[in-house]
């Protein structure tokens, strides 16, 4: 990994923490779900977990995006669903958890493209990463 990239790691960590706060807040506040919003809700889940995966991966750049990082985020998704089970205005949904996993898989599949983008390439240059 390029040492120049390391100067950006604190910003990625702040972004990751801020995104966790926002997603957590949205997960426990009341919302009206209508059938027409089902697709939109699932796309939001997928996008949120794709962004969380990218921010976590860039926040801990010396460790590759493996089952450890993905598993931690999927555990967070499960925690959200468990909390929602106990909220009268929310419900536990295995489909939400599955779509969260799709967001993580989407990031894993997009990583080769990210490696080619000039603005992101610096993250992988130098090769000083390890598997978790």
C-alpha positions in Angstrom: 0.0 0.0 0.0 1.2 3.5 -0.8 2.1 5.4 2.3 0.5 8.5 0.8 -2.9 6.7 1.0 -2.5 6.4 4.8 -3.1 10.1 5.2 -6.7 9.5 4.1 -7.4 6.6 6.5 -8.7 8.9 9.3 -11.3 10.4 7.0 -12.5 7.0 5.9 -12.8 6.0 9.6 -14.8 9.1 10.3 -17.0 8.4 7.3 -17.5 4.8 8.4 -18.5 5.8 11.9 -20.8 8.5 10.6 -22.4 6.1 8.2 -22.9 3.6 11.1 -24.6 6.3 13.2 -26.9 7.3 10.3 -27.8 3.7 9.3 -28.4 2.8 13.0 -30.7 5.8 13.5 -32.7 5.1 10.3 -33.1 1.5 11.4 -34.7 2.3 14.7 -37.0 5.2 13.8 -40.6 4.9 12.7 -41.3 4.8 9.0 -44.3 4.1 6.8 -43.7 1.1 4.5 -46.0 0.7 1.6 -45.9 -2.1 -0.9 -44.7 0.3 -3.6 -41.7 1.2 -1.4 -40.5 -2.4 -1.0 -38.1 -2.3 -3.9 -36.8 1.1 -2.7 -36.3 -0.2 0.8 -34.3 -3.2 -0.5 -32.1 -1.0 -2.7 -31.4 1.2 0.3 -30.3 -1.8 2.3 -28.0 -2.9 -0.5 -26.6 0.5 -1.1 -26.0 1.1 2.6 -24.1 -2.2 3.0 -22.1 -1.6 -0.2 -21.0 1.8 1.2 -20.3 0.4 4.7 -18.1 -2.3 3.1 -16.1 0.2 1.1 -15.7 2.5 4.0 -14.6 -0.3 6.3 -12.2 -1.7 3.7 -10.6 1.7 3.2 -10.6 2.4 7.0 -8.5 -0.7 7.6 -6.4 -0.8 4.4 -3.7 -3.2 5.7 -6.2 -6.0 5.9 -7.9 -7.4 2.8 -11.7 -7.5 2.4 -12.3 -11.0 3.6 -14.9 -13.0 5.4 -13.8 -11.2 8.6 -14.8 -7.8 7.4 -17.9 -8.9 5.6 -18.9 -11.1 8.6 -18.6 -8.1 11.0 -20.9 -6.0 8.8 -23.3 -8.9 8.4 -23.3 -9.3 12.1 -24.2 -5.6 12.4 -27.1 -6.2 9.9 -28.3 -9.0 12.1 -28.1 -6.9 15.2 -30.3 -4.3 13.5 -32.9 -6.9 12.6 -32.9 -8.2 16.2 -33.4 -4.7 17.6 -36.2 -4.1 15.0 -37.9 -7.3 16.2 -38.5 -5.6 19.6 -39.8 -2.3 18.1 -43.5 -2.1 17.7 -43.2 0.0 14.5 -40.5 -2.3 12.8 -40.1 -6.0 12.1 -37.4 -8.6 11.8 -36.7 -9.5 8.1 -34.5 -12.2 6.8 -35.0 -10.6 3.4 -33.4 -7.4 4.6 -30.4 -9.4 5.9 -30.1 -11.2 2.6 -30.1 -7.9 0.7 -27.5 -6.6 3.2 -25.3 -9.6 2.2 -25.9 -8.8 -1.5 -24.5 -5.3 -0.8 -21.4 -6.8 0.7 -21.1 -9.2 -2.3 -21.5 -6.3 -4.7 -18.6 -4.5 -3.1 -16.5 -7.6 -3.2 -17.3 -7.9 -6.9 -16.6 -4.2 -7.6 -13.2 -4.2 -5.9 -11.3 -5.2 -9.1 -12.9 -2.2 -10.9 -12.0 0.0 -7.9 -8.4 -1.1 -8.3 -8.3 0.3 -11.8 -9.8 3.8 -11.0 -7.0 6.3 -10.7 -8.5 8.0 -7.7 -8.8 4.7 -5.7 -5.8 2.9 -7.2 -3.4 4.3 -4.5 -5.2 2.2 -1.8 -3.7 -1.0 -3.3 -0.3 0.2 -4.5 2.7 -1.2 -2.6 1.0 -4.5 -1.6 1.4 -4.3 2.2 -1.9 -5.9 3.0 -2.7 -9.1 4.7 -5.7 -11.4 5.0 -7.7 -11.5 8.2 
